[in-house]
Amino acid sequence: MSNVIFTYNQEQALSAGQSGFINESGAYIFTITEAKCMTSSGGAKSIELSVEADDGRKANYLNVYTEKKDKTPNQFGINMINAIMGCTSVNSLTMVMKDINTHLVPELIGKRVGFVLQKTLKSKQDGSDTYNFDIRIPFIAQTNQTLQEKIDGKPAETIAKIASTLKDKDERKRGNNHQPQHSGGYPGDDQFFNQYDNI
């Protein structure tokens, strides 16, 4: 008598050998696995999200900056956090100390949310290529509607339109021909804030 220990799953078979991380711009449905309050080396404050798709692929270091280096509010980031809250039906966020170096935002952990992620190609200090992801717009995981579409009672159309024309942003310094590597690390205040003149 034999015991079946595996049943063929084509989706899993096709993902063999592929990265366990999201590596392309696009629209994804995620579960938020971690939400932390972060302060960069330059003093900018963010909420950093780690997320996992249903197929197990992950995206980490998704920083939404809510306060600039000069301690003034970053309205773009504040709006983004409010949109994420709206899409996950969360009314308030708190900061809870896990340990001396880690402050969590428990209300977001475990929530399902859709994100349109845009891949940004960058140059490391040594001239090699790397990339990270920025959240372009969150959406409601259950319906694919943006928050505006839900409020207006409109069908889900915006996300498909954005995803169909979405391209990677290339912020690499000229002359690099290396294959990009995801550093998984924070790019640094100067690199991040240079892309936003008003921050």
Residue frames as qw, qx, qy, qz and C-alpha x, y, z in Angstrom:
[[0.000, 0.888, 0.460, 0.000, 0.00, 0.00, 0.00],
 [0.447, 0.161, 0.002, 0.880, 1.33, 3.45, -0.89],
 [0.095, -0.780, -0.411, 0.462, 0.51, 6.81, 0.60],
 [0.402, 0.727, 0.243, 0.501, 0.12, 9.74, -1.80],
 [0.474, -0.516, -0.187, 0.689, 2.50, 12.45, -0.67],
 [0.001, -0.377, 0.204, 0.904, 2.05, 14.85, -3.63],
 [0.509, 0.624, 0.592, -0.014, -0.71, 15.66, -6.08],
 [0.454, 0.193, 0.337, 0.802, 0.37, 17.40, -9.28],
 [0.040, 0.865, 0.306, -0.396, -0.24, 21.15, -9.26],
 [0.629, 0.530, 0.259, 0.507, 0.55, 22.77, -12.61],
 [0.028, -0.963, 0.005, -0.270, 0.75, 26.31, -11.21],
 [0.602, -0.716, 0.338, 0.104, 3.34, 25.22, -8.66],
 [0.839, 0.069, 0.375, 0.389, 5.21, 23.20, -11.27],
 [0.472, 0.736, 0.184, 0.450, 5.52, 26.20, -13.57],
 [0.195, -0.948, 0.141, -0.209, 6.86, 28.37, -10.74],
 [0.886, -0.317, 0.120, 0.316, 9.74, 25.97, -10.01],
 [0.663, 0.086, 0.152, 0.728, 13.07, 27.74, -10.31],
 [0.080, 0.762, 0.206, 0.609, 11.48, 31.18, -10.27],
 [0.140, 0.287, -0.453, 0.832, 12.24, 33.84, -7.70],
 [0.267, -0.520, -0.773, 0.248, 10.20, 33.91, -4.53],
 [0.083, -0.529, -0.219, 0.816, 9.86, 37.66, -4.93],
 [0.440, 0.828, 0.329, -0.114, 7.75, 39.93, -7.12],
 [0.507, -0.304, 0.347, 0.728, 10.06, 41.12, -9.91],
 [0.183, 0.351, 0.555, 0.732, 7.78, 42.90, -12.38],
 [0.238, 0.069, 0.145, -0.958, 5.61, 46.00, -12.35],
 [0.340, -0.264, -0.783, -0.449, 1.90, 45.14, -12.19],
 [0.574, -0.401, 0.093, -0.707, -1.28, 44.82, -10.16],
 [0.429, 0.063, -0.879, 0.196, -1.19, 42.26, -7.35],
 [0.676, -0.592, -0.151, -0.413, -3.41, 41.07, -4.51],
 [0.382, 0.351, -0.694, 0.500, -1.44, 40.77, -1.26],
 [0.661, -0.670, -0.338, 0.022, -1.74, 39.92, 2.39],
 [0.049, 0.818, -0.374, 0.434, 0.21, 42.39, 4.52],
 [0.845, -0.146, -0.465, 0.220, 2.58, 40.25, 6.58],
 [0.531, -0.386, -0.290, 0.697, 4.35, 43.09, 8.39],
 [0.100, 0.860, 0.189, 0.463, 3.80, 46.82, 8.88],
 [0.641, -0.365, -0.261, 0.622, 6.46, 48.80, 10.72],
 [0.004, 0.999, 0.033, -0.037, 7.12, 52.43, 11.60],
 [0.795, 0.070, 0.058, 0.600, 10.53, 53.38, 10.26],
 [0.044, -0.963, 0.084, 0.253, 12.83, 56.39, 10.48],
 [0.798, 0.504, -0.071, 0.323, 15.50, 56.68, 7.80],
 [0.676, -0.159, -0.144, 0.705, 19.09, 57.70, 8.49],
 [0.169, 0.312, 0.116, 0.928, 18.16, 61.22, 7.39],
 [0.126, 0.155, 0.542, -0.816, 15.15, 61.42, 9.69],
 [0.510, -0.006, -0.378, -0.773, 12.29, 60.83, 7.25],
 [0.450, -0.029, 0.778, -0.437, 9.46, 58.70, 8.66],
 [0.508, 0.127, -0.617, -0.587, 7.59, 55.97, 6.85],
 [0.810, -0.088, 0.471, -0.339, 5.37, 52.96, 7.29],
 [0.178, 0.449, -0.818, -0.312, 7.19, 50.01, 5.75],
 [0.865, 0.066, 0.201, -0.456, 5.11, 47.11, 4.46],
 [0.061, -0.271, 0.933, 0.230, 6.04, 43.52, 3.71],
 [0.738, 0.226, 0.108, -0.627, 3.46, 41.66, 1.63],
 [0.273, -0.146, 0.931, 0.191, 2.84, 38.19, 0.22],
 [0.560, 0.166, -0.381, -0.717, 0.76, 37.21, -2.80],
 [0.891, -0.077, 0.218, -0.391, -1.46, 34.11, -2.84],
 [0.895, 0.356, -0.260, 0.069, 1.18, 32.26, -4.90],
 [0.824, -0.421, -0.066, 0.373, 3.76, 32.85, -2.15],
 [0.529, 0.410, 0.007, 0.743, 5.77, 35.55, -3.92],
 [0.397, -0.723, -0.342, 0.450, 6.73, 38.43, -1.68],
 [0.314, 0.692, 0.002, 0.650, 7.59, 42.11, -1.82],
 [0.577, -0.565, -0.345, 0.478, 9.42, 43.76, 1.05],
 [0.349, -0.311, 0.002, 0.884, 10.57, 47.28, 1.91],
 [0.074, 0.646, 0.521, 0.553, 7.49, 49.01, 0.47],
 [0.278, -0.336, -0.381, 0.815, 7.99, 52.35, 2.22],
 [0.015, 0.798, 0.447, 0.404, 5.27, 54.97, 2.31],
 [0.382, 0.017, -0.298, 0.875, 6.86, 58.19, 3.57],
 [0.210, -0.800, -0.555, -0.088, 4.60, 60.26, 5.81],
 [0.291, -0.927, 0.006, 0.236, 7.10, 62.79, 7.13],
 [0.611, 0.711, -0.185, 0.295, 9.95, 64.50, 5.31],
 [0.688, 0.058, -0.369, 0.622, 13.50, 64.92, 6.57],
 [0.062, 0.335, -0.190, 0.921, 12.65, 68.45, 7.74],
 [0.027, 0.235, 0.812, -0.533, 9.81, 67.03, 9.90],
 [0.450, 0.233, -0.010, -0.862, 7.05, 68.48, 7.72],
 [0.737, 0.211, 0.586, -0.261, 4.21, 66.21, 6.54],
 [0.034, -0.185, 0.767, 0.614, 4.60, 64.39, 3.22],
 [0.602, 0.236, 0.218, -0.731, 1.06, 64.78, 1.87],
 [0.621, 0.307, -0.613, -0.380, 1.57, 62.22, -0.92],
 [0.308, 0.117, -0.915, 0.231, 2.46, 59.54, 1.65],
 [0.280, 0.113, 0.609, -0.734, -0.29, 60.57, 4.06],
 [0.661, 0.272, -0.126, -0.688, -2.83, 60.29, 1.24],
 [0.557, 0.252, -0.774, -0.165, -1.44, 56.85, 0.31],
 [0.059, 0.026, -0.883, 0.465, -1.74, 55.57, 3.90],
 [0.471, 0.216, 0.370, -0.771, -5.34, 56.82, 4.04],
 [0.672, 0.302, -0.417, -0.532, -6.10, 55.07, 0.75],
 [0.391, 0.162, -0.901, 0.098, -4.62, 51.81, 2.08],
 [0.176, 0.085, 0.724, -0.661, -6.73, 52.20, 5.24],
 [0.593, 0.272, 0.050, -0.756, -9.83, 52.79, 3.12],
 [0.640, 0.292, -0.620, -0.348, -9.15, 49.73, 0.96],
 [0.406, 0.055, -0.878, 0.247, -8.62, 47.52, 4.03],
 [0.519, -0.651, -0.389, -0.394, -11.51, 48.99, 6.10],
 [0.594, -0.257, -0.442, 0.621, -9.19, 50.17, 8.88],
 [0.102, -0.923, -0.298, -0.219, -10.31, 53.30, 10.75],
 [0.223, -0.920, 0.304, -0.103, -7.20, 54.07, 12.80],
 [0.797, 0.301, -0.423, 0.310, -3.58, 53.01, 13.10],
 [0.566, -0.803, 0.183, -0.048, -1.52, 52.63, 16.25],
 [0.471, 0.600, -0.606, 0.228, 2.17, 52.10, 16.88],
 [0.871, -0.466, 0.079, -0.133, 3.05, 49.18, 19.17],
 [0.024, 0.733, -0.678, 0.038, 6.59, 48.47, 20.34],
 [0.958, 0.054, -0.275, -0.062, 7.67, 44.90, 19.57],
 [0.785, -0.286, -0.124, 0.535, 11.22, 45.48, 20.80],
 [0.291, -0.691, 0.004, 0.662, 13.60, 48.42, 21.21],
 [0.145, -0.296, 0.532, 0.780, 14.22, 48.61, 17.42],
 [0.071, -0.247, -0.820, -0.511, 10.82, 47.57, 16.06],
 [0.319, 0.284, 0.422, -0.800, 7.51, 49.42, 16.20],
 [0.135, 0.256, 0.891, 0.351, 4.62, 47.65, 14.47],
 [0.430, 0.065, -0.039, -0.899, 1.34, 48.92, 13.03],
 [0.275, 0.034, 0.951, -0.137, -0.84, 45.93, 14.04],
 [0.548, 0.487, 0.371, -0.570, -4.08, 47.09, 12.39],
 [0.531, 0.608, -0.383, -0.449, -2.64, 46.51, 8.90],
 [0.039, -0.359, 0.931, 0.050, -1.01, 43.13, 9.56],
 [0.313, 0.201, 0.923, -0.097, -3.02, 40.28, 8.04],
 [0.455, 0.635, 0.242, -0.575, -5.16, 42.57, 5.87],
 [0.589, 0.278, 0.617, 0.441, -5.69, 41.77, 2.19],
 [0.151, 0.825, 0.019, -0.544, -5.13, 44.62, -0.24],
 [0.749, 0.497, 0.280, 0.337, -4.38, 45.18, -3.89],
 [0.237, -0.757, 0.207, 0.572, -1.36, 47.24, -4.96],
 [0.705, 0.685, 0.004, 0.183, -0.24, 48.44, -8.34],
 [0.632, -0.590, 0.243, 0.441, 3.52, 48.21, -7.96],
 [0.540, 0.829, -0.138, 0.054, 5.95, 50.09, -10.19],
 [0.866, -0.168, 0.062, 0.468, 9.48, 48.79, -10.51],
 [0.097, 0.980, -0.171, -0.030, 12.16, 51.48, -10.34],
 [0.874, 0.185, -0.103, 0.437, 15.60, 50.66, -11.70],
 [0.256, -0.954, 0.160, 0.004, 18.39, 52.36, -9.75],
 [0.632, 0.509, -0.464, 0.356, 22.18, 52.47, -9.54],
 [0.771, -0.551, -0.194, 0.253, 24.05, 51.32, -6.45],
 [0.258, -0.901, 0.253, 0.240, 27.03, 53.23, -5.06],
 [0.543, -0.348, 0.645, 0.410, 29.40, 50.80, -6.83],
 [0.246, 0.402, -0.486, -0.736, 27.71, 51.46, -10.19],
 [0.022, -0.127, -0.973, -0.193, 25.88, 48.14, -10.41],
 [0.417, -0.277, -0.347, -0.793, 22.13, 48.03, -10.97],
 [0.019, 0.201, 0.873, -0.443, 19.42, 47.37, -8.44],
 [0.286, -0.395, -0.464, -0.740, 15.68, 47.97, -8.20],
 [0.091, 0.190, 0.750, -0.627, 12.88, 48.57, -5.76],
 [0.062, -0.531, -0.753, -0.383, 9.11, 48.91, -5.92],
 [0.129, 0.038, 0.260, -0.956, 6.83, 51.85, -5.26],
 [0.207, 0.520, 0.808, -0.182, 3.09, 51.61, -4.60],
 [0.027, 0.199, 0.393, 0.897, 1.33, 53.54, -7.37],
 [0.536, -0.247, -0.034, -0.807, -2.22, 52.99, -6.11],
 [0.194, -0.011, 0.933, -0.302, -3.92, 50.61, -3.67],
 [0.549, -0.090, -0.413, -0.721, -7.21, 48.90, -4.50],
 [0.712, -0.229, 0.413, -0.520, -9.80, 46.72, -2.81],
 [0.122, -0.306, 0.933, 0.144, -8.67, 43.09, -2.96],
 [0.452, 0.283, 0.810, -0.242, -12.16, 41.58, -3.10],
 [0.496, 0.733, 0.413, -0.216, -13.48, 43.67, -6.01],
 [0.593, 0.148, 0.309, 0.729, -10.42, 45.20, -7.77],
 [0.055, 0.907, 0.303, 0.287, -12.10, 48.60, -7.33],
 [0.297, 0.296, -0.310, 0.853, -10.21, 51.70, -6.33],
 [0.088, -0.399, -0.637, 0.654, -11.56, 53.46, -3.28],
 [0.234, 0.282, -0.095, -0.926, -13.05, 56.16, -5.55],
 [0.409, -0.033, -0.739, -0.534, -14.82, 53.53, -7.67],
 [0.283, -0.325, -0.871, 0.234, -16.28, 51.91, -4.55],
 [0.012, 0.402, 0.400, -0.824, -17.50, 55.24, -3.15],
 [0.326, 0.302, -0.263, -0.857, -19.01, 56.21, -6.53],
 [0.745, 0.198, 0.552, -0.317, -20.56, 52.77, -7.04],
 [0.552, 0.657, -0.373, -0.354, -18.64, 52.30, -10.29],
 [0.996, 0.059, -0.002, 0.065, -17.25, 49.03, -11.71],
 [0.603, -0.572, 0.371, 0.413, -13.56, 48.16, -11.40],
 [0.703, 0.677, 0.126, 0.178, -11.84, 49.66, -14.46],
 [0.020, -0.956, 0.291, -0.035, -9.05, 51.95, -13.25],
 [0.606, -0.530, 0.579, 0.129, -6.59, 49.27, -12.10],
 [0.789, 0.275, 0.493, 0.243, -6.71, 47.33, -15.39],
 [0.413, 0.892, 0.065, 0.171, -6.14, 50.58, -17.30],
 [0.230, -0.878, 0.419, -0.002, -3.14, 51.59, -15.16],
 [0.726, -0.297, 0.603, 0.145, -1.64, 48.09, -15.28],
 [0.770, 0.495, 0.366, 0.169, -1.98, 47.90, -19.08],
 [0.407, 0.854, -0.072, 0.317, 0.21, 50.98, -19.62],
 [0.567, -0.789, 0.227, 0.060, 2.53, 50.63, -16.62],
 [0.734, 0.516, -0.317, 0.307, 6.24, 50.72, -17.38],
 [0.739, -0.371, -0.216, 0.520, 9.31, 50.40, -15.20],
 [0.004, -0.995, 0.096, 0.001, 10.90, 53.68, -14.14],
 [0.839, 0.174, -0.112, 0.503, 14.59, 53.91, -15.03],
 [0.217, -0.969, 0.098, -0.063, 16.59, 56.10, -12.64],
 [0.870, -0.171, 0.131, 0.443, 19.93, 54.42, -13.28],
 [0.122, -0.787, 0.309, 0.519, 22.98, 56.52, -13.90],
 [0.720, 0.637, -0.174, -0.216, 23.93, 56.42, -17.60],
 [0.303, 0.637, -0.708, 0.020, 26.47, 53.87, -18.79],
 [0.468, -0.240, 0.796, -0.299, 25.30, 50.89, -16.73],
 [0.644, 0.203, -0.555, -0.485, 24.67, 47.68, -18.63],
 [0.005, 0.165, -0.939, 0.302, 24.51, 45.31, -15.69],
 [0.445, -0.402, -0.743, -0.297, 21.59, 43.04, -14.89],
 [0.350, -0.586, 0.192, -0.706, 19.55, 44.62, -12.06],
 [0.460, -0.120, -0.828, 0.297, 19.73, 42.96, -8.67],
 [0.458, -0.747, -0.252, -0.410, 17.11, 43.60, -6.01],
 [0.236, 0.433, -0.605, 0.626, 19.06, 44.89, -3.05],
 [0.564, -0.510, -0.649, 0.006, 16.18, 44.50, -0.65],
 [0.427, -0.349, -0.364, 0.750, 17.61, 47.44, 1.25],
 [0.069, 0.909, 0.303, -0.278, 16.60, 51.03, 1.71],
 [0.647, 0.557, 0.136, 0.503, 18.10, 53.13, -1.10],
 [0.431, -0.216, -0.193, 0.855, 18.89, 56.08, 1.18],
 [0.089, 0.760, 0.381, -0.519, 17.30, 59.47, 1.65],
 [0.010, 0.555, -0.351, -0.754, 19.15, 61.21, -1.15],
 [0.020, 0.017, 0.867, 0.498, 18.21, 58.62, -3.75],
 [0.045, 0.562, 0.822, -0.075, 14.59, 58.47, -2.61],
 [0.015, 0.783, 0.341, -0.521, 13.94, 62.16, -2.12],
 [0.123, -0.351, 0.456, 0.809, 15.62, 63.24, -5.36],
 [0.064, 0.305, 0.833, 0.458, 12.69, 61.75, -7.25],
 [0.135, -0.814, -0.564, -0.043, 10.29, 64.13, -5.48],
 [0.302, 0.457, -0.066, 0.834, 11.22, 67.77, -5.83],
 [0.377, -0.654, -0.054, -0.654, 8.70, 68.80, -3.21],
 [0.851, -0.445, -0.273, 0.055, 9.94, 66.46, -0.47]]
